[in-house]
Amino acid sequence: MSDDMLNRSPVHALLTDGTTVCIRPVLPGDHDQLDGLYQEMSPENLRLRFFGMSRRSAALAADRACAPPRTGYRALLAESMGRVIGLAEYEVGEEEGTAEISIAVADGLHHRGVGTLLVEHLVSAAREDGIITFAADALSENREVLRLFADLGLRATRRFEGPEVRCTIDLDEDDTYLTTVEARGRAADVASLEPLLRPKSVAVVGAGRKPGSVGRALLHHLHTGGYTGRLFAVNPNASAILGVHAHPSVSALPLTPDLVVTAAPAAAVPGIAEECGKAGVRALVVVSAGLDSAQARTLLTACRTYGMRLVGPNCLGISNTEQAVRLDATFAADHPRPGTAGVAVQSGGVGIALLDGLSRLGIGVSTFASLGDKYDVSGNDLLQWWEGDGRTDLALLHLESFGNPRAFSRTARRVTRRMPVLTVDAGRTDEGRRAAASHTAAAATRTMTRQALFTQAGITATHSVGELLETAALLHSQPLPSSARVVIVTNAGGAGVLSADACAEAGLVLPNLTRDLVDDLQAVLPPGATFGNPVDATAAVTEDELRACVDRILRHPGVGAVLVALVPTAVAAATGDDLVRAVTREPGRRTLPVAVVRLEQEVPVRLLPATDGGTIPSYAEPRAAAEALAHAARRSAWLGRPTGSLPVLDGVDSARAHEVAASYLAAHPDGGWLEPDTCADLLACYGIPQLPWAWAETDDEAVLAAERLRGADGRVVMKAHWPGLLHKSEQHAVHLDLRGEARVRAAFRDLETRFAGVMTGAVVQPLAERGTELFAGVVQDEVFGPLVLFGLGGTATEVLADHAARLAPLTDQDVHDLITAPRCAPLLYGAHGSGPVDLEGLEQLLLRLSRIAQDLPQLAEADFNPVLATPGSVTVLDARIRLLPRRPQDPYLRRLR
């Protein structure tokens, strides 16, 4: 076992039945437990493990696992409630890149995923060590271990050799493996949430006899909400509270509850958690706030040790309106209305607002979780629950932090294809850092990073709770638009103008009506109607005329949605026409969305009942209706595009790249910006084209370099260099358009004089041809992982801040989005008659940049500026790369927060 392995922190993860186990390196002190693991095995299982029933083999196996650290050997164990229940180990053999693996699981714990979970973690560790293949020998009758290898999601082959089978497993991480791991994780996660969201018994700790306490409010909501399971109160000073039997402690309850909800003072929470764990409680909701760091650690340790899922602390509680459960363990003002929206929030105030808004709209809630400080259960857990609960068709999130954004992104991408996932993009005020500098880390704001996550995952990100509810109303009640092309119909010109402005500002398209459509509308609308867009049906329009108008527009193939802007008029009142009813009559026949704007409406949004039992969203403001339609159009476009795949790149030498990074960090333990030659070596490992260059430390060397590199016209460029130089143009550290020995020599001496004491040399390059100057870069975000940026380059990047960003790894679809997102995109496609640039070369550059970020966790920042794009090539003119000493972290490894 290597020293590196011993330094790895223990992690907790879930078995298939939702049980929590600890996965950690084997330590010398584990010898007795490991020996016991083997000694307690049945003779048959010993035979399958060691190809014989010798207890001596078991003892030697424990000795080997607990021996002093050694290169090429790793051992991980699974521990539950302080008991070792499984061991997985590998040892590098004679064949380079291959390690022999073995697995042992305690008797009675097979078929719960212990071995599979251990192997997943061992695979991740092996990849760090450069191992590409696992090999194992097994008896052909050992069906369980053979099935384990076959079901990992990795490419596995078998070779039968008499009674034995030689298994070989390739450790390449591809989407098939990640999807398989996700499926196992999802099943385990959902199983672990059953005691939390569908508990058969609940106890409330901290419910007092006096009105006004949070604990009493929680007990009251559970009792009056019709909870279908057994309900208890825990209070040493009462025999009953609110008609619910009370007991002095959790351990004194007549049965062990699945779920305990506590609103006790912060100082008492760790002790309550420990008592719950020892009693066998499976889930804990901690509403209490104000825990200090020591109390927080003790709380989480108790939950992990005893396998309890935890919501909170500092939260509003949880609710499940399922008829068979009717769990309302919150202290909101009212019980949530049963419905189909799943809600997960960190802020209790936002939670109350969403519960109230969804109830008022009639959408209601399927499951609600106020996550609070989010020590354990997260938005990712709830997404996976909603994905399979059979009730939820709309997911609403308000998350202020992300524990594992890349795992969250994969989950959200999958869930969003089944239901809309909406969020409030909170904390967007990074205005001061909005790409005001040219290097990548300065350009990559947290806002940009979150937006990249939401965009790639297909999440609908709104700017406020109000906008979230307004969009939810449309997505809940209407089909998705077929396009962003909207036709506005109004009975008042002013309302139509306001609606047109709102639609244009929201990014919707207002198409001109075709001649055929105008003819159709003229046949049904009153004289005086106008047929632009908006369609002004005039104040004289009747209910039947308006209904016919809307239906005919919806049947037209060039229309994606209809917005009906109405104002009350005396004409309609006198004739008894109800223009709203014209929109809500039999909307079930429509396959495109209709939204209504009523300027006199008192509430921002409501759902109008339709005659077929459905609903139509009605908005008080045109802006709200337009934003909701725009969000729906973006969702429709996202669902309609290909999912994207990770292209295979040729000419990539990841092993060499790791050597380059390791060599640099060995010489520079604190990291830093690479010298030009090291930077060029790294780019060469990934086939990224650079303009030829030469290094010069004297004026004579500069002259020789210029002679060798000058272009057809004999001109070169000279750039001063020293570690950490970021803004060459701002520092006036560049000389352009140099021709002839005298000018080259003078330029070098000028740089040498002005930057004496800091300049380590100069880079000489041929003067590049004319083209479009672009910017490409990557930065490792501590939370979100690598972020790839792209946009307009050169000195303009600092002024215009025309950048887009996507999280790595980039799919082919991500790269397409990245290239088309900046405002400069038309230039790349040949605007103004210049002809398109080498788009395939540009795609390759971004994909290879993404691959560097995937391969090298030490890559803190890469900055290619400018990148010259011409019709025939894409070339990096200036590259800067910064490395930091960082350990790799597998973002997709199954583990709890």
GIBEL-V545498 format. One record per residue. N is the residue number from 0. PHI is phi as a letter, one per 20 degrees, with the letter a starting at -180 (NA if undefined). NEAR is the number of other ideal C-beta (glycine too) atoms within 10 Angstrom. Layout:
# GIBEL-V545498
n=(N N)
phi=(PHI PHI)
near=(NEAR NEAR)
This chain:
# GIBEL-V545498
n=(0 1 2 3 4 5 6 7 8 9 10 11 12 13 14 15 16 17 18 19 20 21 22 23 24 25 26 27 28 29 30 31 32 33 34 35 36 37 38 39 40 41 42 43 44 45 46 47 48 49 50 51 52 53 54 55 56 57 58 59 60 61 62 63 64 65 66 67 68 69 70 71 72 73 74 75 76 77 78 79 80 81 82 83 84 85 86 87 88 89 90 91 92 93 94 95 96 97 98 99 100 101 102 103 104 105 106 107 108 109 110 111 112 113 114 115 116 117 118 119 120 121 122 123 124 125 126 127 128 129 130 131 132 133 134 135 136 137 138 139 140 141 142 143 144 145 146 147 148 149 150 151 152 153 154 155 156 157 158 159 160 161 162 163 164 165 166 167 168 169 170 171 172 173 174 175 176 177 178 179 180 181 182 183 184 185 186 187 188 189 190 191 192 193 194 195 196 197 198 199 200 201 202 203 204 205 206 207 208 209 210 211 212 213 214 215 216 217 218 219 220 221 222 223 224 225 226 227 228 229 230 231 232 233 234 235 236 237 238 239 240 241 242 243 244 245 246 247 248 249 250 251 252 253 254 255 256 257 258 259 260 261 262 263 264 265 266 267 268 269 270 271 272 273 274 275 276 277 278 279 280 281 282 283 284 285 286 287 288 289 290 291 292 293 294 295 296 297 298 299 300 301 302 303 304 305 306 307 308 309 310 311 312 313 314 315 316 317 318 319 320 321 322 323 324 325 326 327 328 329 330 331 332 333 334 335 336 337 338 339 340 341 342 343 344 345 346 347 348 349 350 351 352 353 354 355 356 357 358 359 360 361 362 363 364 365 366 367 368 369 370 371 372 373 374 375 376 377 378 379 380 381 382 383 384 385 386 387 388 389 390 391 392 393 394 395 396 397 398 399 400 401 402 403 404 405 406 407 408 409 410 411 412 413 414 415 416 417 418 419 420 421 422 423 424 425 426 427 428 429 430 431 432 433 434 435 436 437 438 439 440 441 442 443 444 445 446 447 448 449 450 451 452 453 454 455 456 457 458 459 460 461 462 463 464 465 466 467 468 469 470 471 472 473 474 475 476 477 478 479 480 481 482 483 484 485 486 487 488 489 490 491 492 493 494 495 496 497 498 499 500 501 502 503 504 505 506 507 508 509 510 511 512 513 514 515 516 517 518 519 520 521 522 523 524 525 526 527 528 529 530 531 532 533 534 535 536 537 538 539 540 541 542 543 544 545 546 547 548 549 550 551 552 553 554 555 556 557 558 559 560 561 562 563 564 565 566 567 568 569 570 571 572 573 574 575 576 577 578 579 580 581 582 583 584 585 586 587 588 589 590 591 592 593 594 595 596 597 598 599 600 601 602 603 604 605 606 607 608 609 610 611 612 613 614 615 616 617 618 619 620 621 622 623 624 625 626 627 628 629 630 631 632 633 634 635 636 637 638 639 640 641 642 643 644 645 646 647 648 649 650 651 652 653 654 655 656 657 658 659 660 661 662 663 664 665 666 667 668 669 670 671 672 673 674 675 676 677 678 679 680 681 682 683 684 685 686 687 688 689 690 691 692 693 694 695 696 697 698 699 700 701 702 703 704 705 706 707 708 709 710 711 712 713 714 715 716 717 718 719 720 721 722 723 724 725 726 727 728 729 730 731 732 733 734 735 736 737 738 739 740 741 742 743 744 745 746 747 748 749 750 751 752 753 754 755 756 757 758 759 760 761 762 763 764 765 766 767 768 769 770 771 772 773 774 775 776 777 778 779 780 781 782 783 784 785 786 787 788 789 790 791 792 793 794 795 796 797 798 799 800 801 802 803 804 805 806 807 808 809 810 811 812 813 814 815 816 817 818 819 820 821 822 823 824 825 826 827 828 829 830 831 832 833 834 835 836 837 838 839 840 841 842 843 844 845 846 847 848 849 850 851 852 853 854 855 856 857 858 859 860 861 862 863 864 865 866 867 868 869 870 871 872 873 874 875 876 877 878 879 880 881 882 883 884 885 886 887 888 889 890 891 892 893 894 895 896)
phi=(NA e f f f f e f f f c d b d e f e n f e c d d b f f d g f e g f f f f f g f f e f f g f f f f f f d m a d f f f f f f f f f f f f d f g g b f n c c b c c d c c l n d f d a b c b c b f e f f f n d c e d b c c c g g n d f m d n f f f f f f g f f f f f f g g e n e d b d c b d b f f e e f f f f f g f f e f n d f c c c c e c m f d c e d c c e e g e c f f f f f f f g f f f f f f f f f f e g f e d c f e b c c d d o e e e e f o e f f f f f f f f f f e f n g e e e c c d d b f d b e b c l n d g d c f b f f e f f b e f f c d d c c f g g f e f g f f f f f f f f f n f d b c d d f g d n f e f f f f f f f f f f f f f d m e f c d o f m c e o c b c e g g f d l e c d c d f f c f f f g a c e e c c c e e f f f g f f f g f f f f f f n f m c e c c c e e l f l f c f c f f f f g f f f g c e m c e c b d d c c d e b c f b f f f g f f f f g f f f f d b f d d b e e e m e e d g f d f l e c e e f f f f e f f f f f f f f g f f f e m e e d d e b f f f f f f f g f f f f d c f f f e a e e d d d c b d b g f f f f g f f g f f f f e n e d d f f f f f f f g f f f f f d e f g n f d c e c f e e e m f e f e g f f f f f f f f f f f e f f e d d a c d d d c c f c f f f f f e m e d f f f f e e e l f f f e d c f c c d d c f e f e d g b b d e f d f e n e b c f c d e c g g f f f f f f f f f f f f f f f f e e f f n b e f e d e m d d f f f f f f f f f f f f f e c g e n q e f f g f f f f g f f f f d m e f d f g b b e c d c f f f f f f f f f f d g f f e n e c c c c f b b g n f d d f f f e l d c d d l e c n f f f f f f f f f f f f f f d f n c f d r c d d c f f f f f a e e c c b a b c e e f d e n f d e d b r f d m f f f f e e l e c c b b e f f e e f f f f g f f f e f f f f g g f f d n f m m e n f e f f f f f f f g f f f f f f g f f f d f f f e a c c d b e d e d c g d a c c e e b c c c d d c f c e f c e f d f f a e g)
near=(24 16 9 15 18 14 9 17 6 13 17 20 21 25 24 15 13 21 20 22 26 20 24 19 21 25 14 12 8 20 16 12 19 23 19 15 24 21 13 12 21 11 10 10 19 20 17 20 22 19 15 11 16 12 14 9 15 22 15 13 20 21 12 17 26 19 14 6 14 12 10 13 17 29 24 26 25 25 18 20 14 8 13 20 24 27 26 27 22 26 15 18 13 5 10 10 14 19 23 14 24 19 22 27 26 20 13 9 18 14 12 20 25 25 23 25 27 27 25 26 23 23 24 19 21 23 15 16 17 12 21 15 19 23 15 21 14 22 15 13 11 18 11 15 21 18 13 22 23 13 12 20 21 22 14 17 10 14 9 9 10 6 9 14 19 13 20 15 22 13 20 12 16 12 15 12 19 15 12 16 23 20 12 20 22 19 17 23 23 19 15 25 24 17 21 27 26 19 27 14 19 24 30 33 27 23 29 17 14 6 9 7 15 19 23 22 20 27 32 19 24 28 18 12 18 13 19 15 17 16 20 25 29 29 23 9 9 16 10 11 22 17 11 18 14 22 17 13 14 23 13 12 21 9 12 15 26 21 27 29 30 27 24 19 12 17 12 14 28 19 14 23 27 17 17 27 22 14 18 15 26 24 28 30 29 29 30 26 17 11 23 9 7 9 19 16 13 16 27 21 14 22 25 20 19 20 22 25 24 24 32 28 24 19 26 28 28 27 29 25 22 17 9 8 19 17 28 26 26 29 22 20 10 12 18 26 17 16 20 17 30 26 27 29 27 22 20 20 12 20 27 18 17 26 26 16 22 25 18 14 23 15 24 16 26 25 26 29 30 31 29 25 17 23 24 26 29 23 25 26 25 27 24 21 27 26 18 13 18 9 18 24 17 21 29 30 25 24 21 13 14 19 16 20 22 20 21 22 23 20 23 24 17 19 24 20 12 13 18 24 26 26 22 23 20 18 11 14 8 13 9 7 16 13 23 13 15 25 20 27 19 17 26 25 19 14 17 21 23 22 18 27 25 18 19 21 22 22 25 26 23 20 12 11 19 16 22 25 25 26 26 28 28 27 22 21 21 22 15 20 24 18 18 21 17 29 25 29 26 26 23 19 14 11 21 24 16 21 28 22 13 24 27 13 13 20 13 23 13 18 16 11 20 13 9 10 21 15 11 19 23 11 10 19 24 12 7 11 19 15 18 13 20 25 23 22 28 18 15 17 27 19 18 12 20 26 19 17 24 23 18 16 24 19 13 18 8 15 22 22 30 25 28 30 28 25 16 14 17 8 14 22 10 8 12 8 19 14 22 19 14 22 24 20 17 12 23 10 9 18 10 18 27 25 29 21 27 21 17 8 15 7 11 16 25 20 18 17 12 18 11 12 8 16 20 23 27 23 29 18 19 26 19 24 31 27 24 28 30 22 23 24 24 18 21 18 15 17 12 10 11 9 11 16 10 16 14 7 13 7 11 16 14 15 12 14 21 15 13 21 24 14 12 20 17 9 9 15 8 7 16 17 21 22 17 21 11 17 21 18 17 23 21 16 24 22 15 24 16 17 18 12 21 19 17 21 14 14 18 12 16 28 19 16 23 28 14 12 17 19 13 8 9 13 17 27 22 23 21 24 22 15 12 9 17 17 13 18 12 11 13 13 19 16 20 11 10 23 14 14 15 10 17 24 17 14 23 28 13 14 23 17 9 13 18 8 5 12 18 14 20 27 21 29 21 20 18 16 13 7 20 20 19 28 27 27 30 29 25 23 16 6 13 23 22 24 24 28 29 29 26 22 25 20 15 16 24 19 12 15 17 19 26 21 27 27 23 22 17 28 19 14 15 22 24 17 19 25 21 12 18 21 13 22 17 11 17 19 13 13 12 7 5 14 10 13 23 18 17 9 17 23 18 21 25 24 22 20 28 26 23 24 23 18 19 25 20 19 23 21 21 29 23 26 27 23 28 22 23 17 14 11 14 24 22 21 20 23 22 21 26 23 24 15 15 15 10 12 12 17 15 17 19 23 19 22 15)
